[in-house]
Amino acid sequence: MDHFTPFSARVEPLRVIPLSRPPRAPFWLVALICSMSWAMALLSLLALGVSTYHGLSQVEQQIAWQERV
């Protein structure tokens, strides 16, 4: 198919280079991986909070014992 400019000059059509598409993962697999990664992130934050709470309570208990003696 030839294209013409307003000045009647011929423009060669662009060649189409076919690209091979890499195989794509199904949507359900991507959704499962994303939701599992979010769950792991939330669980790790929860574990961090629990361990911080226990650590602070042990420090507070040690301070209370030192004040008692």
C-alpha positions in Angstrom: 0.0 0.0 0.0 1.5 3.3 -1.1 1.1 6.5 1.0 1.2 9.9 -0.5 2.3 13.1 1.2 0.6 16.4 0.4 3.3 17.1 -2.2 2.7 13.9 -4.0 6.0 12.2 -2.9 5.8 8.5 -2.5 6.5 7.2 1.0 7.5 3.6 1.4 5.5 1.6 3.9 7.2 0.6 7.1 8.2 -3.0 7.3 6.6 -5.0 10.0 9.1 -7.1 12.1 7.3 -10.0 13.7 8.3 -10.5 17.4 7.9 -13.7 19.2 6.0 -13.3 22.4 7.3 -15.1 25.5 4.8 -17.4 27.2 2.6 -15.6 29.7 1.6 -17.0 33.1 -2.2 -17.5 33.6 -4.0 -14.7 35.5 -5.0 -17.0 38.4 -1.3 -17.9 39.0 -0.3 -14.3 39.1 -3.1 -13.4 41.4 -2.2 -16.3 43.7 1.4 -15.3 43.9 0.6 -11.7 44.6 -1.9 -12.5 47.3 0.5 -15.0 48.9 3.3 -12.4 48.9 1.0 -9.9 50.6 0.0 -12.4 53.2 3.6 -13.2 53.9 4.4 -9.5 54.3 1.5 -9.0 56.7 2.5 -12.1 58.7 6.1 -11.0 58.9 5.0 -7.6 60.2 2.8 -9.3 62.8 5.7 -11.5 63.9 7.9 -8.4 64.1 5.3 -6.7 66.3 4.9 -9.7 68.6 8.6 -10.2 69.0 9.0 -6.5 69.8 6.2 -6.6 72.3 7.8 -9.6 74.1 11.3 -8.0 74.0 10.0 -4.8 75.5 8.0 -6.6 78.2 11.1 -8.6 79.2 13.1 -5.4 79.4 10.4 -3.8 81.5 10.3 -6.8 83.8 14.1 -6.6 84.3 13.8 -2.9 85.2 11.1 -3.7 87.6 13.2 -6.5 89.3 16.2 -4.1 89.5 14.1 -1.4 91.2 12.7 -4.0 93.6 16.2 -5.1 94.8 
